Amino acid sequence: MSFYQKKLSHIQSVCYSNEKQIESIIETRHYIDNNFEKDLNLDFLSEIRFTSKFHLQRLFKRYYGLTPKQYLIDVRIEKSKEKLTNGMTVTETCFAVGFESLGSFSKLFKTKTGQPPSEFQKEQVSRSKIG
């Protein structure tokens, strides 16, 4: 093996190893967890990770079973449950967790939890009064 082949082999092992992919995907997930209320999209996430958006999406789905967008929605729904339980209004919650439309928030919330946000909140309030 020539000097250049050795160097090329070393560069490939560093740049394309599974370790780097896993690290990149974990960091992407942490970024979503810590910035869920911001306007995050695949283009932006791929830019901060210096990778193709299609590659990022494929890797993220391979390791987590969800696309970055699906994961972001799940995080936002979980955070909205906390905020609704703590007494924040549905409208305030919608915008606090990063949704831009009350209608899409309500629809996604109902799809994920089985009930509209207002019903979820009423149920949580009644549970806290009983306990």
Residue, then its C-alpha position, 0 to 999 in steps of 0.5 A: m500500500s502506498f503512502y497516499q493509499k494509507k492516508l486515504s484509508h485513514i481519512q475514510s475510516v475517520c470520516y465515514s466510520n459508524e462512530k462518527q455517524i452515531e455521534s452526529i445523530i445523537e448530537t442532532r437529537h440533543y439539539i432538537d431536545n434543547n431547541f424544540e421551540k425554535d423553527l427547526n427543519l431538515d435543511f437547518l439541522s443538516e447545515i449545523r451537522f455539515t451533512s446532506k439532509f437526505h443522509l441525516q434523515r436516513l441515519f436518524k430514522r435508522y437509529y431512532g425509528l423516526t425522522p427528525k421531524q417526527y421526533l421533533i413533533d413527539v418532543r413538542i407534544e410531550k413538552s406541551k403536556e407538561k405545560l398544559t398540566n402546569g396551567m398554561t393555556v392551550t394557545e400559550t402552550c401551542f406557541a411556547v413549544g414551537f407550533e405556528s398554528l393552533g389548528s395544527f397543534s390541536k390536530l397533532f395533539k389529538t392524533k398523538t394523545g387521543q384527545p384535544p389539548s383542552e380536554f387533556q388539560k381539564e382531565q389533568v386539572s381534575r386529577s390534581k384536585i382528586g389527589 
